[in-house]
Amino acid sequence: MKIRQSFKTGAPWIWLTGGAVSISLISVLMLLLLIGWKGLAYFWPSPLYQWQTEQGQRLIGQLYASETVSISHLHEMGIALPEDASQYAQRLNIKVANRERYSADFVSILDIKLSSPTQPSGWLVMERTRDGQFYGKPVGFEQADGQQKTEVEVWLPQAFSEAQRMRAKMDHLIHQSIRSLGHQLETLRFEQRQARHRPVHEQALIAQQIQQLEDKLSIAEHELDQLRQQLDSQALLVEEMGGSIVRIPLSQILDYWYPNDMSHWQKLHQWGKQLWGFLSDNPRESNSEGGVFPAIFGTVLLVLLMSVIVMPLGVIAAVYLHEYARDNAFTRLIRVAVINLAGVPSIVYGVFGLGFFVYTIGSSIDNLLYADRLPAPTFGTPGLLWAALTLAVLTLPVVIVTTEEGLTRIPASVRHGSLALGATQFETIWRIVLPMASPAMITGLILAIARAAGEVAPLMLVGAVKLASNLPVDNEFPFVHLERKFMHLGFHIYDVGFQTTNIEAARPLVYATAFLLVTVVVSLNLTAIHIRNNLREKYRTLGQD
């Protein structure tokens, strides 16, 4: 009897709902912790171990993973094992790096076929511009004049510091001089093609300016070549685990560290340095190495641009439906259509964006404003603007529904009071209704950001690329280039996780990028939530959400 009464009061259902929500939150938190742990642990300077194989060969690398394997299973596979082998063995997955010298980055081998591991001193890990990491023991340093120095611990830090300064100078030459001169040269050449019917002296003046720019560009490129040759002339001589001496030019070394000789604080500093490089550098090696800064920048810029587009459209549509349109069959049909649009698969929006925004509107803009540049398209190709518009259309139903719900909660007496004081309907909506409904509008923005930031399928059709040569924002007029393609964290995860040729080496980057994407989405949502809470506090007396 008591149980029946308890069910009638609804208390068990409240506890059941609360328990389900708690389990869901804990599961999400544990998943985020797992992704964060696997992603952030990738940047920790793991020690280098040394083993001896049954054939007497030396094996040096990082212990990437291990799994327990039954001996009976190994016997069934026909693998020869020692007679004194126990019931289980460990299969070790060892990262040996040195990609250009071995067929794979990783070696899978049973622990019973290896000697006990040791941590050799003096071995370093090098981060290179290509071919991934290199493990070796430095034995000499080759200077620019060809002389070899054996005091590596003295010469290498000095040369590496100088190489960093030279590399910074090279980056400045490329981004500030060569690219700027190239852009000016392209503009003048386009103007020269348009000046065929102008007076001869104007054509000669343009040709002279082009020649001057070409001379400056040639000087900058010559200086860049000299810096590259100077870096290539210096090299580190390293002994790899097979005993061979390998010459690695200083131009290929981005960073180095001695994992077995570092203290805990030194490892923590190196971890922070590696993590910052992941956040601030450009990708390398088909996105399997380097950083993800262009993807972070593209994701944030895309979401902000989408928010600027979708909020006015969604609010105007909601205000019209709730405040101006009559409640008839047509408006009810519009509401049903809006609700149904929220359930359309995102790839359909991508096809719509490609066909309508890119091929229709973009091609029309090219024919109208950039006809001189055709057949090379300017806006008639996938880009940032069309991706933002596609996501705006995708998230528009969410903003419309939440804004209209916020407008519904505003008491009619508020509107009547404003109208009674002589305000027009537009003034009432603009000064009274919209500020009171702003928390609901921000809620719609939060939901739109949460959905749009993780979308990948439509972006593959309307602007996201594997690798973008330039950011959508730079110091060239008009500074924000909405026609350019961009990188996106979601597409980066897909590319690294499924398209790279070296999946084992890139797998930790998938976790790191996924955790970063979640962090970016949470940061954007927290910003919107902070704004909503301030607005909710401001209009608390009216009981608005």
N, C-alpha and C positions, 0 to 999 in steps of 0.2 A: 504493500500500500504506500509506504513511504517512497519507494522507488518510483512508483507511478506519479505521485505528487511532485517528486523532484523533476521528473521529465516534463510535467505540465508547466512548471515554473520556467523551464528553459535553461536552468543552471548547467546541466551536463553538456548541452550544446555549446554554451559559452566556454566551458573548460576545454571541450574538444576543439573548438575553433582556435582558442588561444594556444593550445598545444601544437596544432598543425602549423600555425604561424611561427611559433618558436622553432619548431623543427626545420621549417623552410629557411628561416633566417640563419640558423646554425649551419645548415647545409651550404648555403651561399657563402657564409663567412669561411667555412672550412675549404671550400673550393677556391676562394680567392687567396687564402693562405697557401694552399698547395701550388697554385699558379705563381704567386709571388716568390715562394721559396725556391721553386725550380728555376724561375727566371733570374732572380737576383743572385742565386748561388753560382750562376755561370760566370760572373765577373770576379769571383773570389780566386786569388792566385793559388790554385791547388798544387800540392807538392809533386815533384817528379820522382818516380820510383824506378829502381833498376832490378831486373830479373835476369837469370841465366836459364836458357832453354836447355832441353835434353841434348841438343846438338852442339852445345857450348857457345851459342850465339848470345850476344848481349842485347837485351830488350829494355829500352828506356821510354817512359811515357807517363801520362796521367791516367789513374784508374777512373774510368768514366762510369762504369756500372758493373754489377756482378749479379749472378743468379745461381740458385742452387739447382743442380742437375742430378738425377738418380743414376747410380753406376749401372744398374740393370738396363736403363734406357740407353746408355752409352754403348753397352755390350751389344744391344740389339742393332745399333747403328753400325756395328763393325769397327768401333774405335778401339785400338790397342791401349790397354791400361796396365799399370803395375799390379803385381799380384797382391801386394799389401795395401791396395787402395781401400778406403773405408766405404761406407754405404752410399755416401753422397760426395759430390765434388762441386766446386765453384767454377762457373764459366765467367772469366774476366773479359770485360770489354775495355781495351787499353787504347787510349789515344796517343799515337806515335807522331802525329803531325808530319812535317817534312814532306809535303804533298808531292813535290817534284821528284823525289827520290824513291818513293814507295807507291804502290798501286792504290792504296787507300789510306785515309787518315786513321782508321781504327783497325785493331787486331783483336780477334776473338780467340781465346785460348783457355784451356783448363788449368787451374792452379796446380794440379798434381804433376803437370809437365813443366813447371817452373820452380826455380829455387825461391827461398824466402826473400821478400822484397827488402831493399835498402834504399836510402835516400842519399844519392851521391851529392857531394858538395861541389860548388863551382859551375853547375849547369844552369843555363839561362833559358828563358822563354822569350822569343822575339815575335812581336806583332809586325807583320809586313804588309806592304801595299798590295801584294798579290801572292797567291799560293798559300794563303793562310799562315798559321804560326810555324815557327821553326824551333826545335829543341836541339841544343848542342852546348858544347863546352868551348868557350873562346880560347884560342891558342895564340892569336896574333892580330895585329892591326896594320893594315896596308895604307900608307899615306899617299897623298896626291903625287908625290915625286917617285913613287914605287918602292920606297924604303919600308921595311917591315919592322914593327916594334912588338916586342914580347910582353911589355908592361901594359897589358890590356886594361887592368883596373885603373890605370892612370890616363891612358890615351882615349879610351872609349867614352867616358863621361864628357870630356872636353869636346871631342869630335861630335858627339851626339847633340850637345848643346848648340854648337855652331851650325849643325845641320838643321836644327829646329828653326834657328834664325833665318837661315837661307830658304827653308821651306816656306816660312811666313812671308819672306820677300817674294818668292815665286807666286804664292797665292795672291799677294797684292798686285803683282804684275798681271796675272791672269784676269782677276775680277775687276780691278780698277783701271787698268791701262788697256790691255788687249781687247777685252770685251767691249769697253766703252768706245775705243777706236773702231772696232768692228761694226758696232751699231751705227756710229756716225758715217762710216764708209758705206754701209748698206743704204742709209738714207740718201746720201749724196748720189750714189749710183742709180737709185730709183728716180731721183730728181733729174739726173742726166738723161735717163730714158724718156722722161716727160718733156725735156727741153729741146727736142729735136727740131722743132719749128720756131724756136726763139732766135734772136740775133746771135751772130757768131761770137761776139765778145762775151755774152752771157754763158754760152757753152764753153768757151775757153776758160772763163773764171771758175766754172764748176770743175772742169778737168784739172785745173791747177790745184784747187782745194783737194780733189781726190788724190792727186800725186803727193801732196804734203802729208795727207793722212796715211797713205801707203808707206811713205818714208818713215813716219813715226812708228807705224805698226811693225815695219821691218826692224827698226832699232830695238823695240821692246821684245820682239821674238828672238832677236840675236842675244839680247841680255838674258832672256829666259833659257836659251840653249846653253849659254856659258855656265849658268848656275847649275843646270842639270848635269853637264859634263863634269863640273867640279865635284858634285856629289857622287857621281858614278865612279870617279877616279879614286875615291877612298872606300875601303871595304874592310869588313870584319872577317877574319879567318876563324872558322868554327869546326870543331870535331863533332861529327854526328855519331849516333850509336853504333854504326857499322865500322867506325874507325877512319872513315874518309874525311879529308879536310875540304870544306866547302867555303867558297868565297861569296860573301853576301855584300853587295854594294850598300853604302850608307844611305843611298836614296830610297832603298826599299824598307829600311828599318823605321817603323813608326814609334815603337816603344820596346823596352826590354826590362826584364826583372829576373832576379835569382830566387825562385820560390822556396828552395830548401835552405837558404841562408838568411831569410827574412824573419824579423820578429813579428809578433802579433800586430803591433801598431803599424809596422811597415806594410803588412798585408792589408790592414784596414785602409791605409792611405792608398794603396794600389787598387783596392776594390772601388773606392770612391772615384779614383782617377778613371778606371775602366768604365764605371757607370756613367760618369759625366761624358766620356767619349761616346758612349752609346746614345746619349741624349742629344749631343751637339754635333756629331760628325755626319758626313754623308755615307751612304752605303757603298760597299765594295763587293767584289767577287759574286756578282749576280745576286746581291742582297743578302748573301750568307755571311758576310763579314761587315765590319764597320758599324755606323750608327743609323739612326732613323729620324734625324732632325727634319729632313724634307717631308717625311710622312706626318710627323707631329704638326708641323706648320700647315700642311695642306688640310689635315683633319680639322684643326681649330678654325682656320680661315673659312673652310666650307661650312661648318656648323654656324659660325657667326653670320656669314652671308645668307645662309638659309633662314636663320632666325629673323634677320632684317626684312626678308621678303615675305615670309609666311605670316608674321604677326599682323601687319596691316591688312593683308588680304583676308585672313581668318576673322579678325575683329570686325572688319567692314561687312563681311558676309553674315556674321552672327548678329550684328546690330540691325542689319536690314531685315533678316528673317524674324527677329523678335520684336523690333520696335516699329518697323514700317510696314512690312508685308502683312496682308490679311491672312487669317487662318482659313485657307481654302484648299482645294484638292491639289492645286499647283504647288503651294508651299509645303504641303505634306509630302508630295512627291519629291521635292528637293531634299527634304530632311531624310527621307528613306534613301535617296541616292547618296547623300553625304555619309550616312552610316554604312552603307554597302561599300563605298569607296575605301573605308578603313580596313576592309578585309581583302582587298585585291592584292595578289602577290606582288612583291616589290619588283620582280623582273619585268612585269607588265608595264610598270611605270618607267622602267629603263627603256623599253622598246618605244613607249610613247614619247619619252624625252628625245630619243635619237631621231625618231621620225618627224616630230612636230618642232621641237626647239632647234635641233641641229640642222636637219635637212630642209626644213621649211623656213623658219624665222632666220636662222643663221645664213642660209644661202641668199635670202632676200636682202639681208644687211650687206652681204658681200657685193651683190649686184648693185646696190644703191650707193654704198659709201666706199667700197674697196674694189671697184671694177678694174682699176688699173693694175691691181695685184693678181687678178685672176689669170690662169686657172688655179694658182696656189690659194687655198682658202684661208681666211682670217677668222671669221666667226662661223663659217660653215663647216666646222670640224669640232669634235668633242672637246670641251674645255670646262674651266671652273664655273663660269656663269651658268652654263646649261646643266651642270651637275647640281648646283645650288637650286635652280628652278625646278629640276626634277624632284629633288628631296622636298622642296616646298609644296609641290603638288601632292607628294606622298603623305606629308604630315598635315596638310590643310584640314582634313576631316577632324583630326584630334583637336586642333585649335578652335574650330567652329563649334564643336559639341561642348567643350569645356567652357568656352566664353558664353555660349547661350545658356548653359546651366547657371553660370554666375549671374547673368542678367535676370534669370527667372527668380533668383533668391532675393532680389532687391524689391522691397515692398512697393506696391503701387502708390501708397500714400506719399512716398518721397517724390515721385514724378508729379503727382497732383499738386503737392505743395509748391514745387518749383514753378509749375505752369500757373498756379494761382497768383504767384508773386509777379507775373508778367513775363517770365522767360519763355522763349520759343522752344519748340521741341528739340531743335538741334542744340541750343544752349543747354537745355536740361540734360541731354545725352552726353554732351562734351564735358560739362562742368560738374555734373552730379553723378550720373549713372556710370560712366566709364571709370572714373576714379574709384567708385565703390566696387566695381566688378574687376578691378585690376588684379587682385589676388587670384581670381579664377583664371584670368588671362595668362598670368605667369605660370599657373599650374599647367595650362595647355602648352605653354612654351617648354616647360620641364619635360612633359611627356613627348613632345616633338623632338627635343634634343636626345632623349633617351632612345628613341627609335631611329632617328636619322644618323646618329654618330656611329652606329654599328652596322649600317647597311653597306653591302658590298656589291650585290648582284646588279643593281641599276647603275652604279658608278663605273662598272667595267665597260658599259656601253656609252657613257656620256662624259668621260673625261679622266678617270683614274688610270694611271699607267704604272708599269713595273719600275721604271726609272725616269725621272724628269730631269732634263739637263739644266733647267733654270727654275727658280722659285717664282710663284705668281707675283711677288712683290720685289722690286729692286729700285735702284736709284735712277732709272731711265724713265722719262716721261711716257705715259701718264702714271708711272710708279706702281699702280695696281693693274696687272694684265689679266683681265678676266677671260681672255680667249685662250690662255695657256693651259696645257694639261698639268696635272698635279699628282702627287703621291698621297696615299691614304693608309692609315694604320691597318684598317680591316683588310684592304687589298694586299698590303704587305704581309700580313699573317697568312693569307691564302697562298701567296706566291712562295714564301719561304717554306711553308709547311707542305706544299703539294707540287711545286714546280721546280724546286732546286734539285740539282743533280747529286748533292751531298747532304742527304736528309739527316744523317746522324750528327754531322757537325752543326747543322742549322737548327736542330730541334730545340736546344735551349733558347735560341733567339725567338722561337715561336712563343714560348712561355713568357719571355721578357716583354715582347711586343704586346701580347694579349693582356698582361698585367698593366702595361703602360696605357693601352686603350681604355681599360676599365678605369684607370686613374684619371685620364683626361675626361671621360664621360662623367665620372663622379664629381670632378672639380667644376665642370660646367653646370651640372645640376645643383651643386651646393651654392654656387653663385646665384643661380636663379631662385633657389629656396630662400637664401638670405634676403633677396629683394622682396620676395613674396611675404616673408614673415614681417618685414618692416611695414609693408602696405597693410597687412592684416592687423598689426598693432595700431596702425593709424586709424583704421575704420572699425575697430573692435566694438565701439558703442552701437554700431548698426547691426552687429551680429553676422558679419560677412566672413566667409571662408577664405 
